[in-house]
Amino acid sequence: LVVALAAPAGVVDYVSHAKRAMKTGLRGYDLVDALDIWFGRDIPGYSEVVRMLDAAGNRDRKLTQADWETLGLPLDHFQYFDKNGNGELDNAEANSWFLQRQGARTMDLSEVNNPPRGHLQKLGSWKEPLSTEGLIYTKPYPHPREFWRRHADGYKPAVLKGAQAGWPCMNWTREELDRRFGWVDAKLEPKIEARGNDTGYKDLDSIAPRHRLNISEYLRQEQGKNVYVVSIIPQVMAWEVAHPSVLLCGSRRKLLDKRTPPPYQTRPHDYSHESNFTWMTHIFEANLWIASGKTRSQFHYDKEWNVNCLLSGRKRWIFLDPFQFEDHFQWARGKQFVRNDPLNNHWTDWVYLDPDHTDLIVQNKLRNADFWEIIQEPGDCVFVPYAMLHQVEKLDEGTQVAASWMFLPETIYDEEACQEAPLDEDLPLAAMDTLFMYTGKGLIPQGYNDPLNFVNALKGIMKQKKEKYLSLATFTRAVTDGDASLRTLKNREAKIKAIYDLVTSFAAEPERGLRVPELKKVPLRIWCKPAAEGDTEGPLPCDRGEEYYFCDDQEYTRMKTHVEEVLARQPPKEAKEVTGPPLQHTRVWRYPRKGGGRDAGEL
């Protein structure tokens, strides 16, 4: 039971909400669950848990034992989370309890005197990890068919040892980064990830209020600070990073249709390749990571398949399958992971815990979960299955550089297209037609509106207005809605007109504008500009006042020419019989319940 808040949007009347919840007769943890207005939407603001629970108690703006007793919660649970012993739960203590309360509900505090294995140690210390046999590859890597079968269909992480060996990126020392790429602007984040705790931004806000520096400025200021580069890799750097050919053959002709029920049907691909390289796995976003000292992620999942290539330093990865162990922990946001229909996961999510000192008295079910542990060395690329819980930490104090990229979970292996793929030579990452490419200056395109969504919105406006040709007025409306950058950029009318003229140049009658069927004639790399600058949620702090510079024809020609040269060097392909069962494109994984029966997540 969750008691609905009868309050205007943005206004939280905790007192009235608490009164309604307490009239239900619920007590203890059941009452707190009913009070929780955030679960399934997002985590509470840093001070909101104290405010909400105090409203159910004596309303003295503190969360004390008196409030705890009013709620009907066990007093020893209060004492366990009151780490400084001052008789009240401060914001950090209250959030720690609230976001782990499903584990706390069943914790056995007699274990304080005889703690379980791994208690208050690093994540994964509770048992030996699963075997990594079959997860670690050295060159020559298997055919893409086998990789997709074992790790996409099979839902397992993988390590491609030495994937970047011999590529220029392996020489990116601090000095080289400063000398060659110091001009590149990068987006910054706190390197000790603490989701839901804005205090992690103290160093970042003091060094770079816009959360943006060029690489030279960053390298001069970052040591000893809780700041690192988490940005989009610019094309100039992506030319020096390998995309292992074993990861090719994700179809550009078809993909799984998440609008159909699992196990999902296929439909035509939304992001066809501009030069019809149907074997070129579509990359949605490619990233650059730079840091020194300690870095650490939270225990989270991403919505996409991810590939992370380490260029210097060492990392430790922990992987846990949420399809099998979702009932062993509490999600922070909740209701984002959809076990029966995972292509429609609503958002990313994570598990609230301290990866350096995991409390296994509170996380008492988690200690029964199986996991993999992988150590990543320089040059290794790690494949991270979509929706798989993972946590990663840096193992050394020196400068660490990594490149990563992601592609949609709807992506499927294409046997026919793979016959044309250049499997004997790796392509540069820059040749892979990443959706949002970055020049190194201007708007850093991380997390902006998908250009396909923007085009579909244009179609909707044109149909609503019964407009045969895309007018400047309609285009202006589409790129200035909400908090879009193009509402406030200087000379916005001229900038909007220039973008409009560019896209209408692809029309059969440019003087009249694009017809709805002609919208798809404009390459998505060009639609990225109005999609980013017209994003209704507005720019990130690092992008205020910035324009997006898309991949122009000169750069695209360079990419296409390079791919054609690699294809021309490929030896003649011998006809080989395909062995093994056909790929099933599995995206829902089923597990039997321990002790019999079927898992709640099974279809």
N, C-alpha and C positions, 0 to 999 in steps of 0.2 A: 504494500500500500504506500503510495506517495500522495500526500495531501497537496492539492493544487493551490498555487498562490493566486489569490484574487487581488492582483495589484497591477497598476499600469506598467507597460513595458519600461524597464530601466529603474523602476522604483520597487524596493524590497521592504515590505512591512513585516519584519520578522516577528514582532509581538503578536499581531493578529494571526499570522501563520502558525506560530507556536500554540496559540490558544485553540485553534481549530484542530491541530494535530493531537493535542492532549485530550481533547474531548472524545477521541476515538477509543480511549482506554488503553492504548498501547503504552508499553514501558520499555525501558532499556534500549537495547540495540534495535528492536523493531520500531520504537518511536523515532530514533535517529534516522533510520531508513526512510520513514515517512516524512521527516523534516527535510530530507535531502532534495533540494530543488535543482541540483546541478547534474545528477547522474543521468547519463545519456545525452548530455549537451556539451558540457565542458567542466573543467575543474573549477572549484570556487576561487575567488580572489583571495589574496594572501591573508587578509584579516577577516574574511567573511564567516569562517567556521566559528570563530570566537563570538562574533556578533550574533549569529543565528542561535547558538546554544545558550548564550547568556540571556537572550530574549525569552527563552523558556524557563529561565531561573530567576535570579534576583535582580537582573538588569543593572548591574554595577559596572558594566563595560569590561568585565574580566570573566574568564572561565575558571571557576573555583570549584572546590569540593562540594560546596552548597548547591551549585548548579548541577553538578554531576549526580548528586543524590536526588534532586528534584526530577531529573530525567530517568531515574531508576537504574543507573549504570553501576557496575561493580566498583567499589571504592579502590580495590587493589589494582584495577586497570588504570585508574587515574594516577595512582602513585607510580606505576610502572612507566607511564609516558611523561610524568613530571620529572624530567631528567635533572633539572637543577634543584629540585626539592623545595621550591619556594611556595608551594601550596596553590599554584595556579598554572594553567597550561597557556604558554605564550603562543603566538601565531605559528611558529615552527612546530612546536610540540602538538598543538591542536590539529594542524594539517597532517602531521605524521600519523596520528591516531585515526583521523577521519578517513584518510585515503588508504589505510590498511585495516579498517575496522572489521572487515569480514574475516580476516585472519585473527585479529585480536579477540573477536567474539568467542573463538574456540581455543585460545591459547591456554596452556597449562603453566601457571606461574611457579609451580613447584620445580620446574626445570631451571629456574634462575640459579639454584644451587648446584645443579648438575646439567649444564647446558648441552644441547645436541651438537653433534659433529658439525663443524663449520660455522657455529654461531658467532656473529660479529666479525666474521672473516669475509674474504672476497666472495662475490657471487659465484656459485658453483662449487664451494668448498664442502658441501654437505655429502657428496659421494664422488666416486670416480666417474669421469665422463665416459660417454659412449665411445666405442672404437671409431677411429677415423678411416678405417680400411675402406677403400672405394671412394673416398672423398678427396684424396690428394693426388694430383696428376703432375708428372714431369713430361717434358717434350720427348717424343712427338705426342701431342694430345690426341684423344680419340676423334672420330668423325663427329660433326655436330649432331647427327642423328642420335648417337649413343649418349652424348652429353645431355641433350634435351630429354631423352628417355629416362636417364638416371636421376637428373636433378630438377627438371621441370615437372614431368610426370611423377617422378619419385619423391619430390619435395624434400630435397636434401641440399645442404650447403656444399660448396666445393672450393678447392684451392688449386689454382693454376700456377705451379712453381715456376719462377723465372720467366714469367710471361713478358716482362718488360726488358729482359736482358738484351743488351746491345743497342737499345734505343736511346736517343739523346737525353730523354727525361731523367735517365739514371745519373746524369751529371749535374743535376740542378742543386748545387750547393747554395748556401746563403749568398756567397759572393757572385755566383752565376745568376741567381735570381735577381739580385740587386743590379748587376751590370746589364743584363739582357732584357729583363722584364720589369724593372723597377717602375716604369711608367704605367703599368697596368693597374687600374682601379679595382679594388676587391671589397666585398662585403664581409663584415666582421661579426663574430658572436662570442659569448663567453665560452672558454674552452672546458670548463667544468660545468657540464650541462646540469641544470637544476630546474626542471620544468615546474612552473607554478610558483617560482620564487624569484621575484624581480631583483633581489639583492645581488644576484649573480652579475648584474649589469653595471656594478659600481665602477670597476676599472674601465670597462668599455665606454661608458658615458663620459668619463673624465678624459680619456685619450682621444676618442673620436665620437663626438656627440651625434654625428650623422651615421655612425656605425659603418664608416667607409674611409679607407685610406688607400693610397697606392702602395705597391709592394715594398718600395724603398722606405717609405714612411713607416710602414708596419714593422719592417725588420729592425729599424732603429729604435722603436719604442716598445716592442712586445715582450721582451725578456723579463720574466718575473711578474708579469701581469696576466690576469685572467681574460685573455683575448686571443682569438685565433681567426685565421681566414677560413670561411666557409662560403665559397663564392662560385660563380660560373667560370669554367676554364675558358680563356679566350682562344680564338682560332690559332693565333700565333704560337701558343703553347701546345694546343691539341695536335698540331702537326708533328710533335716530337714524342707523342704517346701512342703506343700500339693498341689497336683493338684486336684481340686474339681471334683468329679465324674460326676457332671452335665455337664461338658465340654467334656466328652468322646463321643464316637460313631461317630466321624468324620471318615469316611470310609478310610481304607487302601487298599481297593479293587478297588475303582473307584474314579474319581474326574471329575470336569467340564473341558471340553476341550476348552481352550481359543482361539484355532485356528479355532473354528467353530463360526458362527455368533450368537449373543444373540437371544434367551435366553440360548444358549449353550447346546451342547450335552455332554454326559459323555464318558469317555475312561478309560482304565486300569490305576491304580494309578502308578505314577513313583517311589514312595518311599514305596514299600511294606515292611511290618515288617519282620525282620530277623527270628522271631519265630512265625510268622503268627498270631499275635494278631491283627486281622482285625478291632477291635473296638477302638484301641488306636490312638486317634487323633495325627497326625504327627506334632510335634513341630519343627519349622525351626530354632529358636534361642531362648535362655533363658538368661535373663540379671540380673545383680545385680546393685542396685543404693544405694549409701551412700552419705549423705550430712548433713551439719549443716548450720544454718542461712537461708538466703533467696535463694530459687531456683525457676525458672520459665521457662516454655517452650514458644516458639513462637506458633502462631495460625496456625497449620499445619495438614496434614493428613499423614498416613502411608499406604503402599500398602497392608499390611497384617491385619488379625484379630489380636488383641492384648488383653492380659489379664495382668493387673497390680495389684499386691497384696502388700498392704502397711503393714509393720511389726511394724513400730513405726512412730509417728507424725500424722499430718492431712493434707489433700490436698483438694483443690477446683478444680473441673473439669468443663469446659464449652464445650458443644457439639453442632455442627451446621451441618445440612444436606446439603452438596454441591449439591446433585441432585436436591434439591428444590430451593436453593438460590445462585447458582453459579453466576448469573448476578447481585448480590448485592455487589461484591467486585472484586478486581484485584488480580489475581495470581502473585506471585513474579517471578517464572520461566515462567509460561504460557505453555499451550498446553501439559501438562503432564497428567492432569485429563481428561479422555475420557468418558464423561457422557453417550454416547450411547453404549459404549463397555468397561466397567470399569475393566474387568479382564485384559485388555491390557493397563491400565494406564502405562505411560512410566516411571514415576519416582515419588518421593514424591514432594510435593509443599506446599507453605504456603502463608499467607496473611501478607504483611508488615504493621505492626502497633505496637504500644506500648501497651501491654496488661494491664499495670498499669495506663496508661493515654490515653485512646483511643480517638482519634480526630474524633468526630462524625460530625463535619462540613465538613471535608474531606471525611470521610467514611459515607457519607450521605445516601446511600442506605442500608448499613449494619444495621442501626438502625431500619429498618423495618423487619429484619429477626428474626424468632423464634429460640429459643435455649433451651437446657436443662442445668441445673446447678446441680451438684452432689457434696456432701461433703463426702470424704472418711476418715474413721476412722481406727485405728490400727486393723489389722486382716481382713479388707475388701478387696475383689478382684473386680476390675472394668473391665467389658468387653467393649472393644472399637471396634466398627465395622470398617472394612477396608474402607479406603478412606473417613472416616468421619472427618471433621475438628474438632479439639479439642485443648484446651489449658489448662495447668495444672500448679498450683502454690502451693508451700508449705505454710502452714498457721501458722507455729510456728518456733521458732528459734533453737529448740533443734536438736539433731541428728535424722535423718530420714533414715530408711532402707526400701528398697522395692525389690521385685523380680518380674520379668515380663517375658512373653514369647509370641511368635507370631506363627501363622500358616497361611497357604496359603488361599486366598479367594476362590480358586477352591475347597477347602475342602467341602464335603457335608455330611449330616447326612445319616447313613446307618442303617435302621431298622433291617435288618437281622443280621448284625454284632453285633448290640446292645443287642441282646438276650444273648450273651455270656459275656457281659461287667460286671465288678465288680462294681455295682452301690451302694452297701451298705457300701463301705469303700473307702476312698480316697487313692490314690497312692502317694508316694513321687514323686516330680518333677523329681528326678534323675532316676526314673524307666521308664520315658516316651520316651526313645531313641531319644532325641533331636539330630538333624542332626549334628551340630558341638558342641560336648561336650568339656569340658575344665577341665584339671587336676589341675589348679591353678598355673602352671609354664609353661614357654615357650610361643610360639605364642598365642596371645589371639584372638580366631577365630571369629571376628566380622566384617561382611561385605566382606568376601572373596568369591572366585569363588565357585559356587554350584558344588559339586562333580559330579552331574549328567551331568552338562555341560562339565566338564573335561573329563568324560568317552565318551561322544558323540564326543568331539574333537579328542580323541584318535581313535575312530572308523573312523572318517573322514580321519585322516592321514594314517591309515592302508589301507583303501580302495584306497586312492590316490596313495600309494606306491605299491598297489596290494600285500600287506603283509598278509600271511595266519596266521602267529604267531607274536605276539607283540615282537619286538626286543628291546634290550637295547638301540640301537641308536634311534629308534623311540620314546621310552619313554623319553630318555634324551632330545630330541628335544621338546617334549611336556611340560616338566617341566622347561625349561630354556629359554623360549621365552620372549621377551619384558624385563620388569624389574623384573622378577621373583626372589624370594629370593634364589632359588637354583642356580642361576647364580653366586652368590657372596659368599655364605656360605663357611666357611672353610671346606676343605676335601670334596668338593661337589661331586666329582666322586664317592667316597666311600659311601656317603649318598644316592646318586641317585641309586647306585647299590643295596644298602640295601633295599630301597623301592621297587625297581623292583623285587628283589628276594621275598619279602613279597607278592606282588600281584600275581606273577606267581606261588606261592605255591598253588594257588587255581586251577591251570590248570590241565587238565587230564595228560598232559605231561609237567611237570614243566621245564624240561631241554630244551624244545623247545619254551615254552612261551604260553601265553594266545591266544586262537582264539577269534574272534569277539563275537561269542555267549557266550563265557565264561567270558567276562568282567563283566557281571551282577552277576556272582557267587561270586565276591569279595564284601563283605559288604560295604555299603556306608560309614560307620564309618571309614573304612580303606582308601577308596578313598579320604576322607577328607584331609589326609596328603599331597599327591601330589597336590591336588586341591588348598590348601592354600599356600604351599611353592612354587608352580608353577604358582601362579596367575600372569598374565602378567602385571597387574598394579602395582605390587610390594607390599612390606609390608607397613603397617601403621608405623608412627614414633615409636610407642610403641613396634613394633615387629621386628625392624631391627636387624639382627643377631640371631634371635630366631628360634628354630625349633618347629613344632607342634607335641604335644603328643596326639595321638588319644585314643579313648576308647578301651582299650585292652580286650582280652578274659576274663581275671579275673573279670574286672568290669562288662562286659556284662553278665557274668554268675551270678554275684550277682544281677543284675537288673532282669534277667529272673526268677531266683529262688524266688525273692521277689514277683513278679507278680503271679507266680504259687501258692505261699502260700496264697496270698490274694484271689485268685480264689477258692482255696480249702475251705476257710472259708465262702464263700458266701452261704446263705441259698438256698434251692431249689427254682427255679423260678416257679411261678404259671403262667399258660397260661392266659393272659389277652387280651381282645379285644382292638385293637388299636382304639382310639377315635379321632375325629377331622379329618379335611381334610388332605390329604397327603401333605408332604412338596413339594414345587415347586422349591426349590434351586434358589430362585430369587436373581439375582445379578445386575439387572438394575431396578431402581425405577422410576416410572412415576408420574408426578404431573400435574393437569390441570392448565392452566394459570389463574391468577387472572383476573376476568372480562370475562372469556370464552376463547374458543380456546384450543389448545394443547400446552404444553410446548415444547420449542425447543429441549429439550433433549429426548423427547419421540420417541420411534421407530415407 
